[in-house]
């Protein structure tokens, strides 16, 4: 299951999965309380990974002008 690169998107997916395996609503509410800092980290990792892979693909396809990227100001 994939999730969008926005804060809180992972929690929606988590609720769907936990509900399908029979976790009670009270248990899911406890997870909501501690998930916010973890969600921030997951979002940062997700966005960084997306950026890294898109940069690698664009470089491999010769879509990035490395002379502009590597020039110093």
PDB file as gemmi writes it, atoms N, CA and C in Angstrom:
CRYST1    1.000    1.000    1.000  90.00  90.00  90.00 P 1                      
ATOM      1  N   UNK A   1       0.859  -1.169   0.000  1.00  0.00           N  
ATOM      2  CA  UNK A   1       0.000   0.000   0.000  1.00  0.00           C  
ATOM      3  C   UNK A   1       0.901   1.227   0.000  1.00  0.00           C  
ATOM      4  N   UNK A   2       0.734   2.093  -0.968  1.00  0.00           N  
ATOM      5  CA  UNK A   2       1.512   3.317  -1.030  1.00  0.00           C  
ATOM      6  C   UNK A   2       0.756   4.465  -0.385  1.00  0.00           C  
ATOM      7  N   UNK A   3       1.491   5.477   0.006  1.00  0.00           N  
ATOM      8  CA  UNK A   3       0.834   6.650   0.593  1.00  0.00           C  
ATOM      9  C   UNK A   3       1.439   7.911   0.000  1.00  0.00           C  
ATOM     10  N   UNK A   4       0.668   8.975   0.029  1.00  0.00           N  
ATOM     11  CA  UNK A   4       1.118  10.251  -0.515  1.00  0.00           C  
ATOM     12  C   UNK A   4       2.211  10.852   0.362  1.00  0.00           C  
ATOM     13  N   UNK A   5       3.000  11.729  -0.228  1.00  0.00           N  
ATOM     14  CA  UNK A   5       4.099  12.374   0.500  1.00  0.00           C  
ATOM     15  C   UNK A   5       3.612  13.618   1.222  1.00  0.00           C  
ATOM     16  N   UNK A   6       2.596  13.454   2.038  1.00  0.00           N  
ATOM     17  CA  UNK A   6       2.059  14.555   2.837  1.00  0.00           C  
ATOM     18  C   UNK A   6       1.882  14.080   4.270  1.00  0.00           C  
ATOM     19  N   UNK A   7       2.048  14.966   5.239  1.00  0.00           N  
ATOM     20  CA  UNK A   7       1.865  14.559   6.636  1.00  0.00           C  
ATOM     21  C   UNK A   7       0.457  14.016   6.885  1.00  0.00           C  
ATOM     22  N   UNK A   8       0.375  12.934   7.618  1.00  0.00           N  
ATOM     23  CA  UNK A   8      -0.912  12.345   7.970  1.00  0.00           C  
ATOM     24  C   UNK A   8      -1.412  11.282   7.020  1.00  0.00           C  
ATOM     25  N   UNK A   9      -0.849  11.192   5.829  1.00  0.00           N  
ATOM     26  CA  UNK A   9      -1.330  10.208   4.855  1.00  0.00           C  
ATOM     27  C   UNK A   9      -1.073   8.787   5.326  1.00  0.00           C  
ATOM     28  N   UNK A  10       0.043   8.572   5.981  1.00  0.00           N  
ATOM     29  CA  UNK A  10       0.357   7.234   6.480  1.00  0.00           C  
ATOM     30  C   UNK A  10      -0.625   6.766   7.538  1.00  0.00           C  
ATOM     31  N   UNK A  11      -1.150   7.687   8.330  1.00  0.00           N  
ATOM     32  CA  UNK A  11      -2.094   7.312   9.382  1.00  0.00           C  
ATOM     33  C   UNK A  11      -3.392   6.790   8.786  1.00  0.00           C  
ATOM     34  N   UNK A  12      -3.827   7.368   7.694  1.00  0.00           N  
ATOM     35  CA  UNK A  12      -5.032   6.877   7.023  1.00  0.00           C  
ATOM     36  C   UNK A  12      -4.825   5.431   6.593  1.00  0.00           C  
ATOM     37  N   UNK A  13      -3.675   5.150   6.014  1.00  0.00           N  
ATOM     38  CA  UNK A  13      -3.376   3.784   5.578  1.00  0.00           C  
ATOM     39  C   UNK A  13      -3.274   2.848   6.780  1.00  0.00           C  
ATOM     40  N   UNK A  14      -2.683   3.320   7.860  1.00  0.00           N  
ATOM     41  CA  UNK A  14      -2.537   2.510   9.065  1.00  0.00           C  
ATOM     42  C   UNK A  14      -3.896   2.151   9.661  1.00  0.00           C  
ATOM     43  N   UNK A  15      -4.810   3.099   9.692  1.00  0.00           N  
ATOM     44  CA  UNK A  15      -6.157   2.839  10.215  1.00  0.00           C  
ATOM     45  C   UNK A  15      -6.852   1.779   9.366  1.00  0.00           C  
ATOM     46  N   UNK A  16      -6.707   1.850   8.066  1.00  0.00           N  
ATOM     47  CA  UNK A  16      -7.326   0.859   7.180  1.00  0.00           C  
ATOM     48  C   UNK A  16      -6.785  -0.531   7.480  1.00  0.00           C  
ATOM     49  N   UNK A  17      -5.468  -0.649   7.594  1.00  0.00           N  
ATOM     50  CA  UNK A  17      -4.851  -1.956   7.847  1.00  0.00           C  
ATOM     51  C   UNK A  17      -5.222  -2.481   9.228  1.00  0.00           C  
ATOM     52  N   UNK A  18      -5.115  -1.639  10.259  1.00  0.00           N  
ATOM     53  CA  UNK A  18      -5.415  -2.096  11.619  1.00  0.00           C  
ATOM     54  C   UNK A  18      -6.886  -2.459  11.784  1.00  0.00           C  
ATOM     55  N   UNK A  19      -7.770  -1.732  11.152  1.00  0.00           N  
ATOM     56  CA  UNK A  19      -9.192  -2.066  11.225  1.00  0.00           C  
ATOM     57  C   UNK A  19      -9.477  -3.405  10.559  1.00  0.00           C  
ATOM     58  N   UNK A  20      -8.774  -3.689   9.483  1.00  0.00           N  
ATOM     59  CA  UNK A  20      -9.016  -4.945   8.763  1.00  0.00           C  
ATOM     60  C   UNK A  20      -8.541  -6.165   9.544  1.00  0.00           C  
ATOM     61  N   UNK A  21      -7.588  -5.992  10.469  1.00  0.00           N  
ATOM     62  CA  UNK A  21      -7.118  -7.132  11.272  1.00  0.00           C  
ATOM     63  C   UNK A  21      -7.779  -7.184  12.641  1.00  0.00           C  
ATOM     64  N   UNK A  22      -8.745  -6.301  12.893  1.00  0.00           N  
ATOM     65  CA  UNK A  22      -9.541  -6.392  14.108  1.00  0.00           C  
ATOM     66  C   UNK A  22      -9.039  -5.629  15.314  1.00  0.00           C  
ATOM     67  N   UNK A  23      -8.150  -4.669  15.128  1.00  0.00           N  
ATOM     68  CA  UNK A  23      -7.689  -3.839  16.248  1.00  0.00           C  
ATOM     69  C   UNK A  23      -8.843  -2.912  16.654  1.00  0.00           C  
ATOM     70  N   UNK A  24      -9.178  -2.840  17.948  1.00  0.00           N  
ATOM     71  CA  UNK A  24     -10.296  -1.985  18.367  1.00  0.00           C  
ATOM     72  C   UNK A  24      -9.990  -0.499  18.155  1.00  0.00           C  
ATOM     73  N   UNK A  25     -11.043   0.274  18.052  1.00  0.00           N  
ATOM     74  CA  UNK A  25     -10.921   1.713  17.816  1.00  0.00           C  
ATOM     75  C   UNK A  25     -10.121   2.404  18.912  1.00  0.00           C  
ATOM     76  N   UNK A  26     -10.248   1.937  20.156  1.00  0.00           N  
ATOM     77  CA  UNK A  26      -9.502   2.541  21.266  1.00  0.00           C  
ATOM     78  C   UNK A  26      -7.994   2.372  21.064  1.00  0.00           C  
ATOM     79  N   UNK A  27      -7.582   1.228  20.561  1.00  0.00           N  
ATOM     80  CA  UNK A  27      -6.161   0.989  20.301  1.00  0.00           C  
ATOM     81  C   UNK A  27      -5.631   1.893  19.210  1.00  0.00           C  
ATOM     82  N   UNK A  28      -6.444   2.108  18.195  1.00  0.00           N  
ATOM     83  CA  UNK A  28      -6.043   3.002  17.111  1.00  0.00           C  
ATOM     84  C   UNK A  28      -5.926   4.434  17.629  1.00  0.00           C  
ATOM     85  N   UNK A  29      -6.803   4.834  18.551  1.00  0.00           N  
ATOM     86  CA  UNK A  29      -6.737   6.184  19.133  1.00  0.00           C  
ATOM     87  C   UNK A  29      -5.428   6.386  19.895  1.00  0.00           C  
ATOM     88  N   UNK A  30      -4.944   5.365  20.578  1.00  0.00           N  
ATOM     89  CA  UNK A  30      -3.655   5.474  21.275  1.00  0.00           C  
ATOM     90  C   UNK A  30      -2.511   5.659  20.287  1.00  0.00           C  
ATOM     91  N   UNK A  31      -2.599   4.988  19.167  1.00  0.00           N  
ATOM     92  CA  UNK A  31      -1.557   5.127  18.145  1.00  0.00           C  
ATOM     93  C   UNK A  31      -1.544   6.553  17.599  1.00  0.00           C  
ATOM     94  N   UNK A  32      -2.722   7.151  17.412  1.00  0.00           N  
ATOM     95  CA  UNK A  32      -2.800   8.543  16.951  1.00  0.00           C  
ATOM     96  C   UNK A  32      -2.010   9.474  17.863  1.00  0.00           C  
ATOM     97  N   UNK A  33      -2.046   9.216  19.163  1.00  0.00           N  
ATOM     98  CA  UNK A  33      -1.401  10.105  20.134  1.00  0.00           C  
ATOM     99  C   UNK A  33       0.115  10.140  19.989  1.00  0.00           C  
ATOM    100  N   UNK A  34       0.727   9.045  19.612  1.00  0.00           N  
ATOM    101  CA  UNK A  34       2.190   8.987  19.546  1.00  0.00           C  
ATOM    102  C   UNK A  34       2.724   9.002  18.116  1.00  0.00           C  
ATOM    103  N   UNK A  35       1.843   9.036  17.144  1.00  0.00           N  
ATOM    104  CA  UNK A  35       2.293   8.888  15.760  1.00  0.00           C  
ATOM    105  C   UNK A  35       2.794  10.178  15.129  1.00  0.00           C  
ATOM    106  N   UNK A  36       2.446  11.333  15.635  1.00  0.00           N  
ATOM    107  CA  UNK A  36       2.792  12.591  14.966  1.00  0.00           C  
ATOM    108  C   UNK A  36       4.295  12.769  14.744  1.00  0.00           C  
ATOM    109  N   UNK A  37       5.169  12.601  15.754  1.00  0.00           N  
ATOM    110  CA  UNK A  37       6.611  12.740  15.479  1.00  0.00           C  
ATOM    111  C   UNK A  37       7.120  11.697  14.487  1.00  0.00           C  
ATOM    112  N   UNK A  38       6.612  10.490  14.596  1.00  0.00           N  
ATOM    113  CA  UNK A  38       7.021   9.448  13.655  1.00  0.00           C  
ATOM    114  C   UNK A  38       6.546   9.773  12.244  1.00  0.00           C  
ATOM    115  N   UNK A  39       5.370  10.360  12.134  1.00  0.00           N  
ATOM    116  CA  UNK A  39       4.829  10.742  10.832  1.00  0.00           C  
ATOM    117  C   UNK A  39       5.703  11.801  10.167  1.00  0.00           C  
ATOM    118  N   UNK A  40       6.218  12.739  10.960  1.00  0.00           N  
ATOM    119  CA  UNK A  40       7.105  13.765  10.406  1.00  0.00           C  
ATOM    120  C   UNK A  40       8.359  13.129   9.807  1.00  0.00           C  
ATOM    121  N   UNK A  41       8.906  12.155  10.492  1.00  0.00           N  
ATOM    122  CA  UNK A  41      10.097  11.472   9.984  1.00  0.00           C  
ATOM    123  C   UNK A  41       9.778  10.656   8.735  1.00  0.00           C  
ATOM    124  N   UNK A  42       8.649   9.949   8.737  1.00  0.00           N  
ATOM    125  CA  UNK A  42       8.259   9.162   7.561  1.00  0.00           C  
ATOM    126  C   UNK A  42       8.065  10.055   6.345  1.00  0.00           C  
ATOM    127  N   UNK A  43       7.456  11.221   6.547  1.00  0.00           N  
ATOM    128  CA  UNK A  43       7.236  12.149   5.439  1.00  0.00           C  
ATOM    129  C   UNK A  43       8.567  12.648   4.888  1.00  0.00           C  
ATOM    130  N   UNK A  44       9.494  12.999   5.763  1.00  0.00           N  
ATOM    131  CA  UNK A  44      10.810  13.473   5.315  1.00  0.00           C  
ATOM    132  C   UNK A  44      11.549  12.395   4.532  1.00  0.00           C  
ATOM    133  N   UNK A  45      11.503  11.165   5.014  1.00  0.00           N  
ATOM    134  CA  UNK A  45      12.168  10.057   4.315  1.00  0.00           C  
ATOM    135  C   UNK A  45      11.500   9.803   2.966  1.00  0.00           C  
ATOM    136  N   UNK A  46      10.181   9.854   2.922  1.00  0.00           N  
ATOM    137  CA  UNK A  46       9.444   9.621   1.684  1.00  0.00           C  
ATOM    138  C   UNK A  46       9.785  10.677   0.634  1.00  0.00           C  
ATOM    139  N   UNK A  47       9.764  11.945   1.009  1.00  0.00           N  
ATOM    140  CA  UNK A  47      10.047  13.026   0.071  1.00  0.00           C  
ATOM    141  C   UNK A  47      11.505  12.977  -0.386  1.00  0.00           C  
ATOM    142  N   UNK A  48      12.429  12.703   0.539  1.00  0.00           N  
ATOM    143  CA  UNK A  48      13.846  12.607   0.183  1.00  0.00           C  
ATOM    144  C   UNK A  48      14.092  11.459  -0.786  1.00  0.00           C  
ATOM    145  N   UNK A  49      13.464  10.331  -0.544  1.00  0.00           N  
ATOM    146  CA  UNK A  49      13.601   9.191  -1.449  1.00  0.00           C  
ATOM    147  C   UNK A  49      13.052   9.490  -2.832  1.00  0.00           C  
ATOM    148  N   UNK A  50      11.889  10.131  -2.891  1.00  0.00           N  
ATOM    149  CA  UNK A  50      11.306  10.504  -4.182  1.00  0.00           C  
ATOM    150  C   UNK A  50      12.229  11.451  -4.943  1.00  0.00           C  
ATOM    151  N   UNK A  51      12.788  12.434  -4.242  1.00  0.00           N  
ATOM    152  CA  UNK A  51      13.697  13.394  -4.865  1.00  0.00           C  
ATOM    153  C   UNK A  51      14.960  12.708  -5.379  1.00  0.00           C  
ATOM    154  N   UNK A  52      15.515  11.811  -4.579  1.00  0.00           N  
ATOM    155  CA  UNK A  52      16.742  11.112  -4.959  1.00  0.00           C  
ATOM    156  C   UNK A  52      16.539  10.272  -6.210  1.00  0.00           C  
ATOM    157  N   UNK A  53      15.482   9.485  -6.228  1.00  0.00           N  
ATOM    158  CA  UNK A  53      15.241   8.611  -7.371  1.00  0.00           C  
ATOM    159  C   UNK A  53      14.935   9.413  -8.629  1.00  0.00           C  
ATOM    160  N   UNK A  54      14.140  10.474  -8.509  1.00  0.00           N  
ATOM    161  CA  UNK A  54      13.836  11.276  -9.700  1.00  0.00           C  
ATOM    162  C   UNK A  54      15.090  11.963 -10.235  1.00  0.00           C  
ATOM    163  N   UNK A  55      15.995  12.368  -9.349  1.00  0.00           N  
ATOM    164  CA  UNK A  55      17.258  12.965  -9.788  1.00  0.00           C  
ATOM    165  C   UNK A  55      18.133  11.935 -10.491  1.00  0.00           C  
ATOM    166  N   UNK A  56      18.202  10.722  -9.951  1.00  0.00           N  
ATOM    167  CA  UNK A  56      18.987   9.663 -10.590  1.00  0.00           C  
ATOM    168  C   UNK A  56      18.437   9.304 -11.966  1.00  0.00           C  
ATOM    169  N   UNK A  57      17.131   9.198 -12.076  1.00  0.00           N  
ATOM    170  CA  UNK A  57      16.522   8.873 -13.369  1.00  0.00           C  
ATOM    171  C   UNK A  57      16.756  10.009 -14.362  1.00  0.00           C  
ATOM    172  N   UNK A  58      16.561  11.253 -13.936  1.00  0.00           N  
ATOM    173  CA  UNK A  58      16.771  12.395 -14.826  1.00  0.00           C  
ATOM    174  C   UNK A  58      18.226  12.489 -15.271  1.00  0.00           C  
ATOM    175  N   UNK A  59      19.158  12.190 -14.388  1.00  0.00           N  
ATOM    176  CA  UNK A  59      20.575  12.198 -14.755  1.00  0.00           C  
ATOM    177  C   UNK A  59      20.866  11.098 -15.767  1.00  0.00           C  
ATOM    178  N   UNK A  60      20.326   9.920 -15.531  1.00  0.00           N  
ATOM    179  CA  UNK A  60      20.522   8.808 -16.462  1.00  0.00           C  
ATOM    180  C   UNK A  60      19.925   9.069 -17.828  1.00  0.00           C  
ATOM    181  N   UNK A  61      18.857   9.830 -17.885  1.00  0.00           N  
ATOM    182  CA  UNK A  61      18.195  10.174 -19.144  1.00  0.00           C  
ATOM    183  C   UNK A  61      18.766  11.446 -19.767  1.00  0.00           C  
ATOM    184  N   UNK A  62      19.820  11.984 -19.180  1.00  0.00           N  
ATOM    185  CA  UNK A  62      20.484  13.205 -19.662  1.00  0.00           C  
ATOM    186  C   UNK A  62      19.528  14.402 -19.685  1.00  0.00           C  
ATOM    187  N   UNK A  63      18.662  14.499 -18.685  1.00  0.00           N  
ATOM    188  CA  UNK A  63      17.714  15.604 -18.583  1.00  0.00           C  
ATOM    189  C   UNK A  63      18.213  16.705 -17.649  1.00  0.00           C  
ATOM    190  N   UNK A  64      19.349  16.476 -16.985  1.00  0.00           N  
ATOM    191  CA  UNK A  64      19.919  17.472 -16.076  1.00  0.00           C  
ATOM    192  C   UNK A  64      21.238  17.958 -16.667  1.00  0.00           C  
ATOM    193  N   UNK A  65      21.391  19.263 -16.781  1.00  0.00           N  
ATOM    194  CA  UNK A  65      22.629  19.848 -17.286  1.00  0.00           C  
ATOM    195  C   UNK A  65      23.608  19.964 -16.120  1.00  0.00           C  
ATOM    196  N   UNK A  66      24.547  19.019 -16.038  1.00  0.00           N  
ATOM    197  CA  UNK A  66      25.479  18.983 -14.914  1.00  0.00           C  
ATOM    198  C   UNK A  66      26.420  20.186 -14.885  1.00  0.00           C  
ATOM    199  N   UNK A  67      26.649  20.842 -16.029  1.00  0.00           N  
ATOM    200  CA  UNK A  67      27.509  22.035 -16.011  1.00  0.00           C  
ATOM    201  C   UNK A  67      26.852  23.162 -15.207  1.00  0.00           C  
ATOM    202  N   UNK A  68      25.537  23.243 -15.246  1.00  0.00           N  
ATOM    203  CA  UNK A  68      24.832  24.248 -14.447  1.00  0.00           C  
ATOM    204  C   UNK A  68      24.819  23.845 -12.981  1.00  0.00           C  
ATOM    205  N   UNK A  69      24.599  22.569 -12.719  1.00  0.00           N  
ATOM    206  CA  UNK A  69      24.541  22.081 -11.344  1.00  0.00           C  
ATOM    207  C   UNK A  69      25.886  22.255 -10.648  1.00  0.00           C  
ATOM    208  N   UNK A  70      26.975  21.981 -11.350  1.00  0.00           N  
ATOM    209  CA  UNK A  70      28.305  21.972 -10.741  1.00  0.00           C  
ATOM    210  C   UNK A  70      29.008  23.324 -10.747  1.00  0.00           C  
ATOM    211  N   UNK A  71      28.443  24.347 -11.382  1.00  0.00           N  
ATOM    212  CA  UNK A  71      29.129  25.642 -11.411  1.00  0.00           C  
ATOM    213  C   UNK A  71      29.059  26.317 -10.048  1.00  0.00           C  
ATOM    214  N   UNK A  72      30.131  26.997  -9.690  1.00  0.00           N  
ATOM    215  CA  UNK A  72      30.153  27.721  -8.413  1.00  0.00           C  
ATOM    216  C   UNK A  72      29.801  29.176  -8.671  1.00  0.00           C  
ATOM    217  N   UNK A  73      29.253  29.810  -7.666  1.00  0.00           N  
ATOM    218  CA  UNK A  73      28.823  31.207  -7.822  1.00  0.00           C  
ATOM    219  C   UNK A  73      29.919  32.148  -7.452  1.00  0.00           C  
TER     220      UNK A  73                                                      
END                                                                             
